[in-house]
């Protein structure tokens, strides 16, 4: 069950899939060198392996506990958190004003993957803090920033997001929590929230809650929601009027306390407005790209960990004689069907990693020279990064159980934990169905379709390079990649037309298979980029076996997983008939 | 969370997919009438809903417990088991000689689905007993049959299968348990077994263990394994030398005790040989078709239950405005993407049900006029029934969680239990990878390929009927079904050729996508049969809305799920390159 961060693989993807070295060379990241970046990755990998990864089974067996309103995290978590923030990891890509290191988001994304491979439950806490930092940095008053930003960036305090209420999950327009001006510039907040990750814990002295609530006489729906900062302890060190009223008993991520929160039992919790009144949802949206990307990276992390564990087991466990083997009992990794499972795990994980890194790269570009075009690209890729990575995390972790056979179903093995933990990822931070609708209904129309067309063009350039290269080891990679991109292109045109013709239900009906198709084509493109770079390295005489592995992996993905593209296109283009008669089929 | 057995749907599938009424009309089932069969289904449904279904959450929360070598089942289980066997359900399709009711296996399959929808954990106990009955009836001496068969058929005693040992899972050639003749016709059995379902429990006074062990000087490998009957209590009522040494802590099916068993701590447990010495594996193989079919039915049952729960939730939960709705907040079932999830659940479940029933029908046919051809057909369909049904059970129960959103991740909702419970099905009774290899390497070559060709021809006849019918409501059902069957045909030819050309690793590499392709084409054929029957009924003026639902469901399956067929064919036919370089890709 030892886990080791694949630092070399991550570094390779940063360079050759997401172009980090080119960005550095162009001066986009100041005086950062690729050597600096690699040193950071090495050290992050060491911390993930040595400090965080061992927490994961502990958190599962002895989850966070609530007693007398206080939540105790699992054994060892306080110490690990302390070590982790002392390493400066929390503020890696935060801007320098309040103590951040101002490093590329892309580098932070790679580190985020590592923390999550170590333990999703542990890494969730800083993931929420990062969202708080972003909202505050963009929309907070100077006074609020002065008071909270430094401590959040250092990790001395953590942040939470209080959105969901029992009647308001995917649909925030239904939320009921109330806020009233107190007359002194603060507000009194009253309401109940559920599913609040790390809403209460013992890792830090204070917790900064970001809470969505309605002002009296605010417009109905989402345009009447405001965002408030509501700290557990007030500036005068007194306790605010809020408490954790319960912990959920969950399928997974037991180490992460999922709290019900009660605000204002005694008249109202004191809060400060972030941004403008009734513009709270807009404040939330500004941090949505990076929060969703981070959930995608959780998927990549847990998938990588599940893969490593399954591979180690398959190399160790001996059953049956593999075809062509001279040994009467082979390690199960020698059996073709087990290889298929392991390659599927590895290939999906690498593809999702590539998509997430491309998204982070676009966010960096948006901060820099590219500006809005970068932001639009990030907006397009974000739902794919979130949903594809977490869908494959469910599949990969389930395969991880399957490779273990009966042992996989026994909890002590640990394979099942990854599957249970991963299951939340497709649900929170916008369900994957919502991601798909976001992709189709909001992102495809960006700039009249020009953003998605540009992305398709960038994929085609890679497919052309593969076909030009024509290395025999690529197998059918070239034609399959080309076919997958063409399927995506046609499905895109179909959906844009459906939207333009005011047939939104048709576009929504095809959204989920479309997002999968996008993920497969974009993911295959990422693997092809890595394969091309490895092939070039082999031609210059490099002998690292990882090069051959990347070529073989890209080929496997194209020949065995991207093959789904044509069928997905068909489902998008003429599978939507059920919106007319679907209710009929469910009625029977 | 109320569950209701879909009796009418099951009855319709028995008639129109598996031809039960035709078989009855032909006299194949003696004086049984379809009215009798429907009365039995009604009553079984009532028992499943009222007696078994309520046990399921109880078994999950308070699983079976071991203390001082004794296993206590969950609260209410003893009473429910008593009620169930008193209803005569255990011996429904057992032959009449020892108290069975001699009813069609097809009818028993339908009931088995119901028990498993009620509770997999509960239904597992009789599932194992059924295997014991079959082995004993076919291979036991008259004396053993006289002593045990009646009590197993009535359910007064239960049976277990003791195959697995820590080093011997999928590969039984490695097993080490020993047996020695005692000189009095009995044997002394010594060894440790793991993963023994209901190896110890308090539902009955005695437990009849069927144990695989090696005689001294037996040939190595699978040809040196013998099967023994080893009762917990000996005929003289003394306790046999065997005990439950531990219970597994599992991901799911907590109500079903999974035991480690120690045989012969004090010199040797007393056992009786079943069949001939060294022919134990052959004895096991004779019951493999029905045991594997029963696991497939477990998949159908849990998928049906998960679907019903998700549908009820989706009708109740209101979030967001559905496209085209005038209501500002719609039940989520009105959203196209949620409909897609629910239809996928329902369509996969119905397809798997059809495949399982067809397999049971073939087993009935093998008992009757068709003989070997029926048995060969059952042998061909069995790995598909087992693996496809349990693969889709994993997918359907995961979708069941997804439909619930955040609520799905909270254990109290119950949706997650179905997912956890279902996860074992693809593993036990031969992993689904082993089913796929069995299908490709052993079943396709049956009768030189004639068995699979006949099955393809039977699918084509249905596709032709659909195309001839040309009802507009069928949408693309006809062409998609045709295309799916042709993909299956080409993939079949490819694999038969690979086998004939002594390229077993290529056949094994393609086995899993091939089985999926087979399941999709066969499943779509089953749904098309139901749709054709419903369409015919509509033409005669029937107004049951279930008819329209079946047509819409077949169409959805063809347009949205069977669309994967072409890609699967591609993966089978030219995705096997990884057997040459797969190890390379994993090495990196």
Interface residues (C-beta under 8 A of the other chain):
Chain A: X9 X164 X168 X169 X170 X171 X174 X194 X195 X248 X249 X250 X251 X252 X311 X319 X320 X323 X324 X329 X333 X334 X335 X336 X337 X338 X339 X340 X341 X342 X343 X346 X394 X398 X401 X402 X405 X406 X408 X409 X410 X411 X412 X416 X419 X420 X423 X424 X426 X427 X428 X431 X432 X433 X436 X437 X473 X475 X476 X504 X505 X508 X509 X511 X512 X513 X545 X546 X547 X548 X549 X550 X552 X553 X555 X556 X559 X560 X563 X564 X565 X566 X567 X568 X570 X571 X574 X575 X576 X577 X578 X579 X581 X582 X583 X584 X585 X586 X587 X588
Chain B: X9 X164 X168 X169 X170 X171 X174 X194 X195 X248 X249 X250 X251 X252 X311 X319 X320 X322 X323 X324 X329 X333 X334 X335 X336 X337 X338 X339 X340 X341 X342 X343 X346 X394 X398 X401 X402 X405 X406 X408 X409 X410 X411 X412 X416 X419 X420 X423 X424 X426 X427 X428 X431 X432 X433 X436 X437 X473 X475 X476 X504 X505 X508 X509 X511 X512 X513 X545 X546 X547 X548 X549 X550 X552 X553 X555 X556 X559 X560 X563 X564 X565 X566 X567 X568 X570 X571 X574 X575 X576 X577 X578 X579 X581 X582 X583 X584 X585 X586 X587 X588
